[in-house]
Amino acid sequence: MTAAPEQTRVLDTVEHATQTPDREQPWAELGLKADEYEEIRRILGRRPTGAELAMYSVMWSEHCSYKSSKVHLRKFGQLPQETPLGKTLAGIGENAGVIDVGQGWAVTFKVESHNHPSYVEPYQGAATGVGGIVRDILAMGARPVAVMDPLRFGPLDAPDTARVLPGIVAGVGGYGNCLGLPNIGGEVVFDDTYLGNPLVNALCVGVLRHEDLHLAHASGAGNQVVLYGARTGGDGIGGVSVLASETFSEDGPAKRPSVQVGDPFMEKLLIECTLELFAAGVVAGIQDLGGAGLSCATSELASAGDGGMHVELSTVPLRDSSLSPEEILMSESQERMMAVVEPARLEAFMAVCGKWDVEAVVVGEVTDGDHLVIDWHGETVVDVPPRSVAHDGPTYERPYARPEWQDALQADTTAALARPSGADELRATLLDVVASPNQADKSWVTDQYDRYVRGNTVLAQPEGAGVVRIDEETHLGVSVATDCNGRFAKLDPYAGAVLALVESYRNVAASGALPLAVTDCLNFGSPEDPAVMWQFERATQGLFDGCRALGIPVTGGNVSLYNQTGETAILPTPVVGVLGVIDDVRTRLRGGFAADGRTVLLLGDTRDELDGSAWSDVAHGHLGGVPPVVDLDAEQALARLLVRSAREALVETAQDLSDGGLGVALAEAVIKHGTGVTVSLDDVAGDPFVALLSESTARAIVTVTPEQAPAFRAAAEAEGVPVRELGTTGGDALDVTGSFSVGADELRTRWAATLPAVLDA
Amino acid sequence: MRIGVVTFPGSLDDVDAQRAVRVAGGDPVALWHGDHDLQGVDAVVLPGGFSYGDYLRCGAIARFAPVMSEVVDAAHHGLPVLGICNGFQILCESHLLPGALVRNDHQRFVCRDQRLRIEDATSAWTGSYAAGQEIVVPLKNGEGGYVADEATLDALEGEGHVVARYLGGNPNGSLRDIAGIRNAAGNVVGLMPHPEHAVEDLCGPGTDGLGFFTSALRALVG
């Protein structure tokens, strides 16, 4: 877009906008619809200035406004905002939910997506995904203590996976490691549909004392608005450069990268500086700068407070002095925070920032009006009701409809697929599943993450849940797991979401922790496709119903839409994170056979449920049928039993069953310490294949010593959890009585070889 | 016994080093990079992390921190100083130890439980071990490859200044599998693996790392 020469230096002030009502504006290029643009004009009673248009366009985007998903997310607000330990301290709507974990401690956690930037620029996209979620947690007044990263890629051997995977993993590690946060788990999943749409979800956990909770708001006329952290640059501006080129074509930078660049060192300083500011009691309100940068921070802070706000944009420290006001408002430069500070405490605030060499500048103040007014060198370029920018974006009731192909997909069950016949085929099949990319050893990825820093990591990969200690005196800790089987969600999005929830719930319980709350990252295709919106609607309903039944709230999360290439959407991927509390981390449970002579018990019932299973994928490349049946009562009983078993030391080890069923769980347990096991599957299912590879839910395996066995069996009976004795640990092989035997070394070799064979090639 | 742990901007394992000192029975003292003050401590730990972001050579900026002039002076007068990971890099940049640490040969950050052999049990930080003892402590670094010229390597080996060597596979391309070295006096030790992450059974691969900290306390008492 070229502008007439006489326009290039005209600042588009509010006054100018009023005088030039008919001026053409690039609302369409900024992603706004005609009726959205009209709505902005209606709100303002005039045309928006360029800066205002930029703010509305980015704040009303799908990413910031949740305009397609909002109607379906509202239901989560109807869940009782209460965990098994009491009322939540902050829920949906804050930067992140905060829950009470006892002893005066609170925990905040949240998962977010950074999918599209990570496809465009894998390293920086993933790195800044970690950085963004960490600032969300920090803004609640919490010290970030751990991160987790659920990742999804196209096929392991696809050329584009070779492009994105190493960069994404290095970015997650490069940022998190330099920040000093242990990475305690996550997922690495491969599926064709993620080719061209990798999913990078990032979760962060923070801890705080109850009295240290800080909510984002700007109150108290005369209070100072301070921007601190990194300088503002031209990164992450994206579509808004359309505006810049319109008004500043001669002086302005022509093209801007739309992916942000991270500086984890600055973020580390920001963490320590911000926590010291909180401790000094000099923060009245705070907001992190993430998506939509200053537009978001100023409008959200102002609309959450009781007054207005006045900002002089020319005071913002810049990395690039040629930036236009629109670009400064839109920039998504990382590692920045905005605080509201009482004038009397400003000096103390600045002293703390000085100690940490963090640049801090007063950019404005809270006013007693009700507008957000932003000036550029004294001339007003924004004058808006802040709520209209931050919260009153459009809401769409997108059409949704069960796709025509859903019936055919569900009818195409695994019943017709050839199953292994005989011991040798079953042995080979199990090894193939264990060595398949989704079940194989992920240490190629996780060894690039620091899991030890801060010295409180009790469990990390390859356990199903990560556990961190939060109090060294009392041994209080939290456990977190994230899960989602997108294949199940494709077969039945409602059930798929519930299955993601119960798997995560089960993983937390299997670590010995009481599940308390949920965060979710809903990754789907285009909301403009009614089939995708149907998947989305079904998944949110499933998650809602599941959470209600389990008695745990959704305390926050994130939605990522438009994850599709052409007509092909990703598998619906509602990633569910569950957080639990463990009163004494010394009682935590781990998987793996640790000693000889232990009795191995299978908890829960096994049915012939192979549709959507790892076996159907690995052996036949098949996806069809209906996912395993969910039994929420059985899941709760199993969880109660596992939590009690940890507290009362009724078991030695515990491990949940999920992808790949009992066969993969046994293999992992043998691989871990090289301790073998001899099992009989006769009581599990009539067919050893079904016993090993069915993915029935609400199951786990535990090992007990002879002394523990009676008390454990009594507890299981009291909870109504079915127990079947599988066999005894010992030897150096997985020995299935009457069928086959496979050595621990062979299992380990096959399991460990898969990722390096491709990624180190 | 008071052992100082220096916090530079970007230090990460300072809290861990302080905990290790405490578990070993010492009193940790937080030292600040910007102060010309060692607060009268009996020994100093330079912890792991990414001081000043390590955007230049690792440790290259930290070596100019105000507190380092005191650390270097005191080290020359016999103060026990342990540099772990980034701290090792800082000691090399400060010329308290020879050689340098470069990017891992496989170009990736690596975090794993690492077997080591204690080669020298005479330094201020390894006296609790027996020479030849094998231990397991976490290793985590992106630039942990120890390099020096052949003459320096020969001298380190010949004079018994290699304090620890990698076993079970070289994780980062360090020449002669060197995981840690000391100065001639034995008071300054640089170590790439992280003993401070192996001081409690609960939160690490065991307690094999505790010996580095008890060694210093013992050396100070003795």
Interface residues (C-beta under 8 A of the other chain):
Chain A: A170 G173 G174 N177 C178 L179 G180 D263 P264 F265 M266 K268 L269 W356 D357 S443 T446 D447 Q448 Y449 D450 R451 Y452 V453 R454 G455 N456 T457 V458 R469 E472 V585 R586
Chain B: P9 G10 L12 D13 V15 D16 R19 G48 G49 F50 Y52 G53 D54 Y55 R108 F109 V110 C111 R112 P138 K140 G142 H194 E196 H197 V199 E200 L202 C203 G204
